[in-house]
């Protein structure tokens, strides 16, 4: 396993990391522990979760993922692991999380204390804002609609509240998720201007179906020394090819159809078929090729894997040893030109 420095932090994170959004919904506590054991045994040192997990989010299961990790984490050598979690933002309808979650001092303080209790640890290595407090188009919505702007907690105020967690030793580093180039730039600027902790990462979707990070975010993150934690590298399972082979295959797309609207776009199936063809010609599985592609981009610090079975996790982790040939990369670019970002 390769390890990479995460942004401007002192953390060396595994190039492949373990996402946990299935724990407590699609995976039992025992299955979660088995995945954690297997991943760590094969070099993964970075574990990512969130207070709103599992997905699809609902009041009956909220926080269960962190709790499942906590019952495992208490038996581990804590300083050998990098644990990340996230605070939920507003305007997603999750009124079972602190009424209506916001990214202000009161909510940040309450959220981190609750996450630490569930995780059964004194600190998290990376604390992330799951999505912005302000309005931005997200999760498949791509056009900025100025009429949807709303009152938001100023970024400087958010940073000041997060700085208190760092000072208290509850959080080592801070990061963002589902952010825009403007948002990343503002967090970097405010931190420099006010002498506050700098963000070290942004966790955004990045895969063969969605390479929008390359447009503006890659540049701002390069100059701001912010690492990308690439989530959804298999595009909710589409890039494994399973939905081409069986439209009713078990997975998040079929289990939670409303949650997968980001990938319900007209060019997703034909693009998937082309990527499957390239993988087959190269003697690779579609999933392995997609993961190897994401892992080898210069701006990616770690690719966050999500699996529901140990067999899937084993295949995913096997991509750590794969390098794609120039011929394969050229074929991928040809498909990208034909179907650019079919699921942004």
DODOTI-119970 format. One record per atom (N, C-alpha, C): x, y, z; residue in one letter; atom name. Coordinates in steps of 0.05 Angstrom, whole numbers. Each point is the difference from the previous one (the first is absolute). Example, Ala and Ser with C-alpha at 12.3 -4.5 7.8 and 13.67 -1.06 7.14 Angstrom:
<koldos>
        X        Y        Z   type   atom
      264     -114      156      a      N
      -18       24        0      a     CA
       18       24        0      a      C
       -7       21      -14      s      N
       16       24        1      s     CA
      -15       22       14      s      C
</koldos>
This chain:
<koldos>
        X        Y        Z   type   atom
       17      -24        0      x      N
      -17       24        0      x     CA
       18       25        0      x      C
       -7       18      -17      x      N
       13       26       -1      x     CA
      -12       19       20      x      C
       16       18       12      x      N
       -9       20       19      x     CA
        7       27      -10      x      C
      -18       19        4      x      N
        3       27      -11      x     CA
       -6       21       21      x      C
       15       21        0      x      N
       -5       22       18      x     CA
      -27       13       -7      x      C
      -17        5       19      x      N
      -26       12       -5      x     CA
        2       30        2      x      C
        0       13      -23      x      N
        1       30        0      x     CA
       24       10       15      x      C
       -5       21       16      x      N
       21       12       15      x     CA
        3      -11       28      x      C
      -12      -24        5      x      N
        1      -12       27      x     CA
       25      -16        3      x      C
        3      -13       24      x      N
       22      -18        5      x     CA
      -10      -29       -3      x      C
      -24       -4      -11      x      N
      -11      -27       -2      x     CA
        8      -14      -26      x      C
        9      -25        2      x      N
        5      -16      -23      x     CA
      -23      -20       -2      x      C
      -17        3      -21      x      N
      -24      -16       -3      x     CA
        4      -21      -21      x      C
      -12      -23        3      x      N
        1      -21      -20      x     CA
      -14       10      -25      x      C
       12       -8      -23      x      N
      -11        9      -26      x     CA
      -29      -11       -5      x      C
       -6      -22       13      x      N
      -28      -10        1      x     CA
       -9        1       29      x      C
      -23       10        5      x      N
      -11        2       27      x     CA
      -27      -13        1      x      C
      -10       -4       24      x      N
      -26      -14        4      x     CA
      -22       19        6      x      C
      -20        1      -17      x      N
      -25       14        5      x     CA
      -19      -18       14      x      C
      -18       11       16      x      N
      -16      -16       19      x     CA
      -30        5       -2      x      C
       -9       14      -20      x      N
      -28        8        0      x     CA
      -20      -23       -1      x      C
        9      -25       -6      x      N
      -18      -23        1      x     CA
       -2      -12       27      x      C
       17        7       19      x      N
        0      -12       26      x     CA
      -25        8       16      x      C
      -16      -19        7      x      N
      -25        5       15      x     CA
      -25        0      -17      x      C
        4       -2      -26      x      N
      -23       -2      -18      x     CA
        3      -25      -17      x      C
       19        0      -19      x      N
        6      -23      -17      x     CA
       19      -20       14      x      C
       15        9       20      x      N
       18      -17       14      x     CA
       -6        0       30      x      C
        0      -24       12      x      N
       -3       -2       29      x     CA
       25        9       15      x      C
       -1        1       26      x      N
       23        7       16      x     CA
       23      -20       -4      x      C
       -7      -25        0      x      N
       21      -21       -4      x     CA
       12        2      -28      x      C
      -16        6      -20      x      N
       11        3      -27      x     CA
       17       25       -2      x      C
       -8       21       14      x      N
       16       25        1      x     CA
       27       -6       12      x      C
        1      -14       22      x      N
       25       -6       13      x     CA
       18      -18      -18      x      C
      -12      -18      -15      x      N
       15      -17      -18      x     CA
       13       16      -22      x      C
      -15       19      -11      x      N
       11       18      -20      x     CA
       23       17       11      x      C
       -4       10       23      x      N
       21       17       13      x     CA
       25      -17        4      x      C
       -3      -24       11      x      N
       23      -18        5      x     CA
       15       -6      -26      x      C
      -16       -6      -21      x      N
       13       -8      -25      x     CA
       15       24      -13      x      C
      -13       23        0      x      N
       12       23      -12      x     CA
       26        8       14      x      C
        0        0       27      x      N
       24        8       15      x     CA
       22      -21       -5      x      C
       -8      -26        0      x      N
       20      -21       -5      x     CA
       13        3      -27      x      C
      -13       14      -19      x      N
       11        3      -27      x     CA
       10       28       -5      x      C
        7       14       21      x      N
       14       26       -3      x     CA
      -16       25        2      x      C
      -27       -2        2      x      N
      -16       24        3      x     CA
        3       11       28      x      C
        6       26        2      x      N
        2       13       26      x     CA
      -20       23        3      x      C
      -15        6      -21      x      N
      -19       22        1      x     CA
      -28      -10       -2      x      C
      -17        8       20      x      N
      -28       -9        2      x     CA
      -17       25        0      x      C
      -19        0      -18      x      N
      -17       24       -3      x     CA
      -29       -6        8      x      C
      -12       17       15      x      N
      -28       -3        8      x     CA
      -14       27        2      x      C
      -24        1       12      x      N
      -15       25        2      x     CA
      -22       -4       21      x      C
       -7       21       13      x      N
      -21       -2       20      x     CA
      -27       -8      -12      x      C
       -5        7      -25      x      N
      -26       -6      -12      x     CA
       -2      -29      -11      x      C
       22      -14       -2      x      N
        0      -27      -11      x     CA
      -15      -19       19      x      C
      -12      -22      -10      x      N
        4      -11      -27      x     CA
      -18       13      -21      x      C
        5       -7      -25      x      N
      -15        9      -23      x     CA
      -16      -23      -11      x      C
      -25        4       -7      x      N
      -14       25       -2      x     CA
       -7       10       29      x      C
        3       26        5      x      N
       -4       10       27      x     CA
      -30       -1        8      x      C
       -4       -8       25      x      N
      -26        0       12      x     CA
        2        1       30      x      C
      -21        9       13      x      N
        1        4       29      x     CA
        5      -26       15      x      C
      -10      -22      -11      x      N
        2      -26       15      x     CA
       29      -11        1      x      C
       17        9      -18      x      N
       27      -11       -1      x     CA
       22       21        3      x      C
       -7       25        2      x      N
       20       21        1      x     CA
       20       -4       23      x      C
       25        5       -5      x      N
       22       -3       19      x     CA
       10      -29        3      x      C
      -15      -19      -12      x      N
        7      -28        5      x     CA
       28       -7      -11      x      C
        8       13      -22      x      N
       26       -6      -11      x     CA
       23        7       19      x      C
       -1       24       11      x      N
       21        8       19      x     CA
        0      -19       24      x      C
      -23       -9        9      x      N
       -1      -18       23      x     CA
       13      -27       -7      x      C
       -5      -10      -24      x      N
       12      -26       -8      x     CA
       30        3       -1      x      C
       10       22      -10      x      N
       29        5       -1      x     CA
       11        2       28      x      C
      -15       13       18      x      N
       10        4       27      x     CA
        4      -26       15      x      C
      -18      -19       -4      x      N
        4      -26       15      x     CA
       23      -15      -11      x      C
        9        6      -24      x      N
       25      -11      -11      x     CA
       24       16        8      x      C
       -2       26       -2      x      N
       23       18        4      x     CA
       11       -2       29      x      C
      -17       -5       19      x      N
       10       -1       28      x     CA
       19      -23        5      x      C
        1      -19      -19      x      N
       19      -23        3      x     CA
       24        3      -18      x      C
        4       23      -13      x      N
       21        4      -19      x     CA
       22       18       12      x      C
       23        0      -13      x      N
       22       18        8      x     CA
       -6       27      -14      x      C
      -12       18       15      x      N
      -12       24      -11      x     CA
       20       17      -16      x      C
       25        2        9      x      N
       19       18      -14      x     CA
        9      -11      -27      x      C
       -7      -25       -6      x      N
        7      -11      -26      x     CA
      -22        5      -21      x      C
      -22       11        8      x      N
      -22        4      -18      x     CA
       -7       30       -4      x      C
      -10        7      -23      x      N
       -9       27       -6      x     CA
      -30       -2       -3      x      C
      -15       12       19      x      N
      -29       -1        0      x     CA
      -12       27       -7      x      C
      -17        0      -19      x      N
      -13       25       -9      x     CA
      -30       -3        3      x      C
      -13       22        8      x      N
      -29        0        0      x     CA
       -9       28       -9      x      C
      -27        4       -2      x      N
      -10       24      -12      x     CA
      -24       10       16      x      C
       -3       27        0      x      N
      -24       12       11      x     CA
      -20        6      -22      x      C
      -25       -7        4      x      N
      -21        5      -20      x     CA
       -6       29       -2      x      C
       -6        9      -24      x      N
       -8       28       -5      x     CA
      -31        2       -2      x      C
       -9       24       -6      x      N
      -29        6       -1      x     CA
      -13       -7      -26      x      C
      -26        3       -1      x      N
      -16        0      -24      x     CA
        0      -27      -15      x      C
        3      -22       14      x      N
       -3      -26      -12      x     CA
      -24      -15       11      x      C
      -15       12       18      x      N
      -24      -12       11      x     CA
        5      -20       22      x      C
       25        0       10      x      N
        7      -19       22      x     CA
       -6       12       27      x      C
      -25        5        6      x      N
       -7       14       25      x     CA
        3      -18       24      x      C
        8      -25       -4      x      N
        6      -17       23      x     CA
       28        3       10      x      C
       16       17      -13      x      N
       27        6        9      x     CA
        0       29       12      x      C
        0        1       26      x      N
        0       26       14      x     CA
      -22       19      -10      x      C
      -23      -11       -5      x      N
      -22       17      -10      x     CA
        3        7      -29      x      C
       15       21       -5      x      N
        9        7      -27      x     CA
       29        7        1      x      C
       18      -18      -10      x      N
       29        4        3      x     CA
       10       26      -14      x      C
       18       13       14      x      N
       14       23      -11      x     CA
       30       -3        5      x      C
       16       16      -13      x      N
       29        0        5      x     CA
        7       25       15      x      C
      -10        2       25      x      N
        7       22       17      x     CA
       13      -11       26      x      C
        8       18       17      x      N
       15       -8       24      x     CA
      -16      -20       17      x      C
      -25        6        5      x      N
      -16      -18       17      x     CA
       -3      -28      -12      x      C
       -6       -1      -26      x      N
       -4      -26      -13      x     CA
       27      -15       -3      x      C
       21       14       -6      x      N
       26      -13       -3      x     CA
        9      -12       27      x      C
       -4       14       21      x      N
        8      -10       27      x     CA
      -16      -25        7      x      C
      -26        2       -5      x      N
      -17      -23        7      x     CA
        6      -24      -18      x      C
        4        5      -25      x      N
        4      -22      -19      x     CA
       26      -15        5      x      C
       22       14        6      x      N
       26      -14        4      x     CA
       -2      -16       26      x      C
      -12       11       21      x      N
       -1      -15       25      x     CA
      -16      -26       -3      x      C
      -22        2      -15      x      N
      -16      -24       -5      x     CA
       15      -20      -17      x      C
       14        9      -21      x      N
       15      -18      -17      x     CA
       22      -14       16      x      C
       14       15       17      x      N
       21      -12       16      x     CA
      -11      -22       19      x      C
      -23        5       11      x      N
      -12      -20       18      x     CA
       -6      -25      -16      x      C
      -12        3      -23      x      N
       -7      -24      -16      x     CA
       24      -14      -11      x      C
       21       15       -7      x      N
       24      -12      -10      x     CA
       18      -11       22      x      C
       -6        6       25      x      N
       15       -9       23      x     CA
       29        7       -2      x      C
        5       26       -6      x      N
       27       10       -2      x     CA
        1       29       10      x      C
       23        9        7      x      N
        3       27       11      x     CA
        3       21      -22      x      C
        6       -8      -24      x      N
        5       19      -22      x     CA
       -5      -13      -27      x      C
       -5       16      -20      x      N
        0       -9      -27      x     CA
       23       14      -15      x      C
       11      -14      -19      x      N
       23       11      -14      x     CA
       -8       21      -21      x      C
      -24       -3      -11      x      N
      -10       18      -20      x     CA
      -30        4        4      x      C
       -8       26        3      x      N
      -28        6        4      x     CA
       -8       17      -24      x      C
      -21       -9      -14      x      N
       -8       12      -25      x     CA
      -29       11        1      x      C
       -4       22      -14      x      N
      -26       10       -4      x     CA
      -12      -15      -23      x      C
      -22      -15        5      x      N
      -10      -20      -19      x     CA
      -10       14      -26      x      C
      -13       22        3      x      N
       -7       17      -23      x     CA
       -3       28       10      x      C
        2       20      -17      x      N
        1       28        9      x     CA
      -25        9       15      x      C
        4       19       18      x      N
      -22       12       14      x     CA
      -16       18      -19      x      C
       14       12      -19      x      N
      -13       17      -19      x     CA
      -13      -17      -22      x      C
      -16       13      -17      x      N
      -11      -14      -23      x     CA
       22       -5      -21      x      C
        2      -24      -10      x      N
       15       -6      -25      x     CA
      -15      -23      -14      x      C
        2       -2      -26      x      N
      -11      -23      -14      x     CA
       16      -25        7      x      C
      -13      -22        7      x      N
       14      -24        9      x     CA
      -14      -25      -10      x      C
       15      -22        2      x      N
      -11      -27       -4      x     CA
      -15       -3      -26      x      C
       12        9      -22      x      N
      -12       -3      -26      x     CA
      -12       26      -11      x      C
       -4       19       17      x      N
       -9       27       -9      x     CA
       25       16       -7      x      C
        1       11      -24      x      N
       25       13       -9      x     CA
       -1       30       -5      x      C
      -24       11       -2      x      N
       -3       28       -7      x     CA
       -5       17       26      x      C
       15       21        3      x      N
       -4       17       23      x     CA
      -24       18       -4      x      C
      -19       -2       19      x      N
      -25       15       -2      x     CA
        0       21       22      x      C
        5       25       -8      x      N
        3       21       20      x     CA
      -26        4       17      x      C
      -23       -8      -11      x      N
      -25        4       15      x     CA
       -1      -18       24      x      C
       17      -21        1      x      N
        0      -18       23      x     CA
       20        8       22      x      C
       13       22       -3      x      N
       18        9       21      x     CA
      -15        4       26      x      C
       13       -6       22      x      N
      -13        2       26      x     CA
       21       11       20      x      C
      -10        8       23      x      N
       18        9       21      x     CA
       18      -23        8      x      C
       26        5        3      x      N
       19      -21        7      x     CA
       19       10       21      x      C
       11      -18       15      x      N
       20        6       20      x     CA
       25        9      -15      x      C
       12       23        6      x      N
       24        9      -14      x     CA
       23      -21        3      x      C
       15       -3      -21      x      N
       22      -19        0      x     CA
       20        6       22      x      C
        5       25        5      x      N
       19        7       22      x     CA
      -11      -10       27      x      C
      -26        2        4      x      N
      -11       -9       25      x     CA
        1      -31        2      x      C
       -4      -14      -22      x      N
        3      -29       -1      x     CA
       29       -8        8      x      C
       19       14      -12      x      N
       28       -6        5      x     CA
        7        5       29      x      C
      -10       22       11      x      N
        6        6       28      x     CA
      -11      -21       19      x      C
      -23      -11       -6      x      N
      -12      -21       17      x     CA
       16      -26       -4      x      C
        9       -6      -24      x      N
       17      -24       -4      x     CA
       27        3       13      x      C
       10       25        0      x      N
       26        5       14      x     CA
       -1       -7       29      x      C
      -23        5       13      x      N
       -4       -7       28      x     CA
        3      -30        5      x      C
      -10      -16      -19      x      N
        2      -29        2      x     CA
       29       -9       -2      x      C
       15       13      -18      x      N
       28       -6       -4      x     CA
       16        7       26      x      C
       -6       24       10      x      N
       14        9       24      x     CA
       -7      -19       24      x      C
      -24      -10        1      x      N
       -8      -18       22      x     CA
       10      -28       -3      x      C
       13       -6      -23      x      N
       10      -27       -5      x     CA
      -20      -20       -9      x      C
      -24        9       -6      x      N
      -21      -19      -10      x     CA
        3       -6      -29      x      C
       13       17      -15      x      N
        4       -2      -29      x     CA
       28        7       -7      x      C
       13      -17      -16      x      N
       27        6       -9      x     CA
        1       19      -24      x      C
      -17       -6      -20      x      N
        0       15      -25      x     CA
      -29        3       -9      x      C
       -5       20      -17      x      N
      -27        5      -10      x     CA
        0       -1      -31      x      C
      -24       -7      -10      x      N
       -4       -3      -29      x     CA
      -28        7       -8      x      C
       -5       -1      -26      x      N
      -26        6      -12      x     CA
      -10      -24      -15      x      C
      -24        1       -9      x      N
      -12      -21      -17      x     CA
      -21       13      -17      x      C
       -3      -10      -25      x      N
      -20       10      -19      x     CA
        2       30       -3      x      C
       25        9       -3      x      N
        5       29       -2      x     CA
        5        8      -29      x      C
       -1       27       -4      x      N
        5       12      -26      x     CA
       27       14        0      x      C
       10        8      -23      x      N
       25       14       -1      x     CA
       -1       26       17      x      C
      -22       15       -2      x      N
       -2       24       16      x     CA
        1       -6       30      x      C
      -14      -21        9      x      N
        0       -7       28      x     CA
       27       -8       10      x      C
       14      -17      -15      x      N
       27       -8        9      x     CA
       18       25        1      x      C
       -1       17      -20      x      N
       16       24        0      x     CA
       -6       18       24      x      C
      -25        3        7      x      N
       -7       17       23      x     CA
        9      -11       26      x      C
       -2      -26        4      x      N
       10      -12       25      x     CA
       31        3        2      x      C
       14       -3      -22      x      N
       29        5        0      x     CA
        6       29        6      x      C
      -14       18      -13      x      N
        5       29        3      x     CA
       -6        9       29      x      C
      -22       -9       11      x      N
       -8        9       27      x     CA
       20      -11       20      x      C
        9      -24       -3      x      N
       19      -12       19      x     CA
       26       16       -1      x      C
        9        7      -23      x      N
       25       15       -2      x     CA
       -3       28       12      x      C
      -23       13       -6      x      N
       -5       27        9      x     CA
       -3        2       30      x      C
      -13      -20       12      x      N
       -6        1       28      x     CA
       18      -17       18      x      C
       19      -14      -12      x      N
       18      -17       15      x     CA
      -14      -24       13      x      C
      -18      -11      -15      x      N
      -16      -23        9      x     CA
       10      -26      -13      x      C
       -8      -23       10      x      N
        9      -25      -13      x     CA
       -9       -2      -29      x      C
       18       -9      -17      x      N
       -6       -3      -28      x     CA
      -13      -27       -6      x      C
      -18        0      -19      x      N
      -11      -26       -9      x     CA
       23      -16      -14      x      C
       -1      -26        4      x      N
       21      -17      -13      x     CA
      -12      -18      -22      x      C
      -26       -1       -2      x      N
      -12      -18      -19      x     CA
      -28        9       -8      x      C
       -9      -11      -23      x      N
      -27        3       -8      x     CA
       -9      -27      -10      x      C
      -23       -9        8      x      N
      -11      -26       -8      x     CA
      -22        4      -19      x      C
        5       -5      -25      x      N
      -20        4      -22      x     CA
       -1      -25      -17      x      C
      -22       -3      -14      x      N
       -3      -22      -18      x     CA
       20        3      -23      x      C
       13      -23       -7      x      N
       18        0      -23      x     CA
        1      -28      -11      x      C
       -6       -3      -25      x      N
        0      -26      -13      x     CA
       -1        4      -30      x      C
        1      -22      -15      x      N
       -1        3      -30      x     CA
      -25       12      -10      x      C
      -21        0       16      x      N
      -26       13       -8      x     CA
       -1       29        8      x      C
       18        8       18      x      N
       -1       27       11      x     CA
       28       10        5      x      C
       11       13      -19      x      N
       27       11        2      x     CA
        0       30        3      x      C
      -23       11       10      x      N
       -2       29        1      x     CA
       20       13       19      x      C
       11      -16       19      x      N
       21       10       18      x     CA
       24       12      -17      x      C
        5      -12      -23      x      N
       23        8      -16      x     CA
       -3       29      -10      x      C
      -24       11       -1      x      N
       -4       26      -13      x     CA
       11       23       17      x      C
      -13        6       23      x      N
        9       22       16      x     CA
       12       -9       27      x      C
      -10      -21       11      x      N
        9       -9       27      x     CA
       28      -10        0      x      C
        9      -13      -22      x      N
       28      -10        0      x     CA
       19       24        2      x      C
       -5       21      -13      x      N
       18       24        1      x     CA
        0       12       28      x      C
      -24        5       11      x      N
       -1       14       26      x     CA
       12      -18       22      x      C
       -5      -26       -2      x      N
       11      -18       20      x     CA
       31       -3       -2      x      C
       10        1      -25      x      N
       29        0       -4      x     CA
       13       24       14      x      C
      -11       23       -6      x      N
       13       25       11      x     CA
       -6        3       30      x      C
      -22      -12       10      x      N
       -6        2       28      x     CA
       11      -23       17      x      C
       14      -19      -14      x      N
       11      -24       14      x     CA
      -23      -16       14      x      C
      -21       -5      -15      x      N
      -23      -15       10      x     CA
       -2      -26      -15      x      C
       -1      -23       14      x      N
       -2      -26      -13      x     CA
      -28       -8       -6      x      C
       -4      -15      -21      x      N
      -26      -11       -7      x     CA
       -3      -28       12      x      C
      -22       -3       15      x      N
       -9      -27        8      x     CA
      -23       -7      -19      x      C
        5      -18      -18      x      N
      -19       -5      -22      x     CA
      -21      -20        9      x      C
      -25        9        2      x      N
      -21      -19        8      x     CA
      -16       -9      -25      x      C
      -14      -21        3      x      N
      -17      -12      -21      x     CA
       17       -7      -25      x      C
       24      -12        3      x      N
       17       -6      -23      x     CA
      -12      -20      -19      x      C
      -20      -15        8      x      N
      -13      -18      -18      x     CA
      -28        9       -8      x      C
       -5       26        5      x      N
      -26       12       -9      x     CA
      -24      -16        9      x      C
       -1       -5       27      x      N
      -22      -15       12      x     CA
       -3      -28      -13      x      C
       23      -11       -8      x      N
       -1      -27      -10      x     CA
       -2       -2      -31      x      C
       -6       22      -13      x      N
       -3       -1      -29      x     CA
       26       -9      -13      x      C
       23       10        9      x      N
       25       -6      -13      x     CA
       10      -28        6      x      C
      -14      -15       17      x      N
        6      -28        3      x     CA
      -12      -16      -23      x      C
      -19       12      -14      x      N
      -13      -13      -22      x     CA
      -25      -16        8      x      C
       -6       -2       26      x      N
      -21      -18        8      x     CA
      -27        8      -10      x      C
       -5       26       -3      x      N
      -27        8       -8      x     CA
       -3       -2      -30      x      C
       21       -3      -15      x      N
       -1       -6      -29      x     CA
       -7      -30       -3      x      C
       13      -16       16      x      N
       -5      -29       -2      x     CA
      -27       -8       12      x      C
       -9       15       20      x      N
      -26       -6       13      x     CA
      -12       26       12      x      C
      -19       13      -15      x      N
      -11       25       10      x     CA
      -12       -1       28      x      C
       -6      -24        9      x      N
      -12       -3       27      x     CA
       20      -11       20      x      C
       26        2       -6      x      N
       20      -10       18      x     CA
       -2       15       27      x      C
        6      -15       21      x      N
       -2       12       27      x     CA
       22       21        4      x      C
       -8       23       10      x      N
       18       22        5      x     CA
      -15       24        7      x      C
       14       22        6      x      N
      -13       24        8      x     CA
      -19       12      -21      x      C
        7       -4      -26      x      N
      -17       10      -21      x     CA
      -28      -12        1      x      C
       -1      -27        5      x      N
      -26      -14        0      x     CA
      -13        1       28      x      C
       17        0       21      x      N
      -11        1       27      x     CA
      -11       27        7      x      C
       13       21       -9      x      N
       -7       28        7      x     CA
       -1       17      -25      x      C
      -20       -5      -18      x      N
        0       13      -26      x     CA
        0       31        2      x      C
      -13       11       20      x      N
       -1       29        2      x     CA
       27       12        7      x      C
       17      -17       13      x      N
       26       10        9      x     CA
       20       -2      -23      x      C
       -6      -14      -21      x      N
       19       -3      -22      x     CA
       -7       16      -25      x      C
      -15       22        4      x      N
       -8       16      -23      x     CA
       23       12      -15      x      C
       22        4       14      x      N
       24       12      -12      x     CA
        9      -16      -25      x      C
       -5      -27        2      x      N
        9      -18      -22      x     CA
      -22       -8      -19      x      C
      -24       11        4      x      N
      -23       -7      -18      x     CA
        0       19      -23      x      C
       22        0      -15      x      N
        4       18      -23      x     CA
        2      -17      -26      x      C
       -8       12      -22      x      N
       -2      -15      -25      x     CA
       26      -12      -10      x      C
       22       13        5      x      N
       26       -9      -11      x     CA
       15      -19       19      x      C
      -11       -5       24      x      N
       14      -18       18      x     CA
        2      -29      -11      x      C
      -22      -12       -9      x      N
        3      -28      -10      x     CA
       19       -2      -24      x      C
       -2       17      -21      x      N
       19       -4      -23      x     CA
       29        6        8      x      C
        5       19       17      x      N
       27        5       10      x     CA
       10      -24       15      x      C
      -17      -11       17      x      N
        8      -24       15      x     CA
        8      -23      -18      x      C
      -16       -4      -21      x      N
        7      -22      -19      x     CA
       27        4      -13      x      C
        7       25       -6      x      N
       26        6      -12      x     CA
       22       -6       20      x      C
       -3        9       24      x      N
       21       -5       20      x     CA
        2      -30        6      x      C
      -22      -14        0      x      N
        2      -29        3      x     CA
       15      -13      -22      x      C
       -4        9      -24      x      N
       14      -11      -24      x     CA
       31        5        3      x      C
        7       24        8      x      N
       29        6        3      x     CA
       12      -18       21      x      C
      -14       -3       23      x      N
       11      -17       21      x     CA
        3      -29      -10      x      C
      -20      -10      -14      x      N
        1      -28       -9      x     CA
       24       -4      -19      x      C
        4       19      -18      x      N
       22       -1      -19      x     CA
       27        0       14      x      C
        1       14       23      x      N
       25        2       15      x     CA
        4      -23       20      x      C
      -20      -18        2      x      N
        2      -22       19      x     CA
       -5        8       28      x      C
      -16       21        4      x      N
       -7       10       26      x     CA
      -30       -2        5      x      C
       -8        0       25      x      N
      -28        3        6      x     CA
       -7       30       -2      x      C
      -25        7       -7      x      N
       -7       28       -2      x     CA
        5       15       26      x      C
       -6      -12       23      x      N
        4       13       25      x     CA
       30        6        5      x      C
       17      -20       -5      x      N
       28        3        4      x     CA
       11       23      -17      x      C
       -8        1      -25      x      N
       10       22      -18      x     CA
       -9       27       10      x      C
      -26        2        8      x      N
      -10       26        9      x     CA
       14        9       25      x      C
        6      -18       19      x      N
       13        7       24      x     CA
       30        7       -5      x      C
       12      -15      -18      x      N
       28        6       -6      x     CA
        2       28      -14      x      C
      -19        6      -16      x      N
        0       27      -13      x     CA
       -1       22       20      x      C
      -20       -2       19      x      N
       -3       21       20      x     CA
       25        2       18      x      C
       11      -23        7      x      N
       23        0       19      x     CA
       25       13      -12      x      C
        3       -2      -26      x      N
       24       10      -13      x     CA
       -2       28      -11      x      C
      -21       15        6      x      N
       -1       28       -7      x     CA
       17       16       19      x      C
       14       20      -10      x      N
       20       15       16      x     CA
      -12       14       24      x      C
      -25        8       -2      x      N
      -13       16       21      x     CA
      -14      -17       21      x      C
       -1      -26       -3      x      N
      -14      -17       19      x     CA
       18       -9       23      x      C
       -8        6       24      x      N
       14       -9       24      x     CA
       -8      -29        7      x      C
      -26       -5        0      x      N
       -9      -27        6      x     CA
      -27       -5      -14      x      C
       -4      -24       -8      x      N
      -26       -9      -12      x     CA
      -16      -15       21      x      C
      -24        9        5      x      N
      -16      -11       22      x     CA
      -17      -23      -12      x      C
        6      -24       10      x      N
      -14      -24       -9      x     CA
      -25       -5       16      x      C
      -20      -10      -13      x      N
      -24       -9       14      x     CA
       -8      -27      -10      x      C
       -4      -19       18      x      N
       -7      -27       -8      x     CA
      -20      -11       19      x      C
      -16      -19       -9      x      N
      -20      -13       18      x     CA
        8      -28        6      x      C
       20      -11      -15      x      N
       10      -27        6      x     CA
       30        0        1      x      C
       11      -20       13      x      N
       30       -3        1      x     CA
       10       -6      -28      x      C
      -15      -14      -16      x      N
        9       -6      -27      x     CA
        3       26      -16      x      C
      -19       18        2      x      N
        3       26      -13      x     CA
       24       15       10      x      C
        3        0       26      x      N
       22       15       12      x     CA
       27      -11       -9      x      C
        2      -27       -2      x      N
       24      -12       -9      x     CA
        7        8      -28      x      C
      -20        0      -18      x      N
        5        9      -27      x     CA
        8       30       -1      x      C
      -14       16       16      x      N
        7       29        0      x     CA
       28        5       10      x      C
        8      -13       21      x      N
       27        4       11      x     CA
       21      -11      -19      x      C
       -7      -19      -16      x      N
       19      -11      -20      x     CA
        8       21      -21      x      C
      -16       20       -3      x      N
        6       21      -20      x     CA
       24       17        8      x      C
        9       -3       25      x      N
       23       16       10      x     CA
       25       -7      -15      x      C
        1      -24      -12      x      N
       24       -9      -14      x     CA
       -1        4      -30      x      C
      -22       12       -9      x      N
       -4        2      -29      x     CA
        9       28      -11      x      C
       16       -1      -21      x      N
        6       24      -15      x     CA
      -11       -2      -28      x      C
      -12       21      -10      x      N
      -13       -1      -26      x     CA
       20        8      -21      x      C
       -1      -14      -22      x      N
       19        5      -22      x     CA
       -9       26      -15      x      C
       19       11      -15      x      N
       -6       24      -16      x     CA
      -24       -6      -19      x      C
        0      -24      -12      x      N
      -21       -8      -18      x     CA
      -28        1       14      x      C
       -1      -11       24      x      N
      -25        0       14      x     CA
       -9       29        7      x      C
       19       16        9      x      N
       -6       28        6      x     CA
       -9       16      -24      x      C
       11       -6      -23      x      N
       -9       14      -25      x     CA
      -28       -8       -7      x      C
       -6      -26        4      x      N
      -28       -9       -6      x     CA
      -20       12       19      x      C
        8        3       26      x      N
      -17       13       20      x     CA
       -6       29       -8      x      C
       21       14      -10      x      N
       -4       28       -8      x     CA
      -18        2      -24      x      C
        2      -20      -18      x      N
      -18        1      -23      x     CA
      -29       -3        8      x      C
       -6      -18       19      x      N
      -27       -2       10      x     CA
       -9       25       15      x      C
       18       12       15      x      N
       -6       25       14      x     CA
       -7       22      -20      x      C
       13        1      -22      x      N
       -7       20      -20      x     CA
      -28       -6      -12      x      C
       -6      -25       -3      x      N
      -26       -8      -11      x     CA
      -23        5       20      x      C
        6       -7       25      x      N
      -21        3       22      x     CA
       13       15       23      x      C
        3       26       -3      x      N
       13       15       22      x     CA
      -17        3       25      x      C
        9      -10       22      x      N
      -13        3       26      x     CA
      -30       -6       -2      x      C
       -7      -25       -6      x      N
      -29       -6       -2      x     CA
      -15        1       26      x      C
       14       -1       23      x      N
      -14        1       26      x     CA
       15       19       18      x      C
       -1       26       -5      x      N
       15       20       16      x     CA
      -14        4       27      x      C
</koldos>
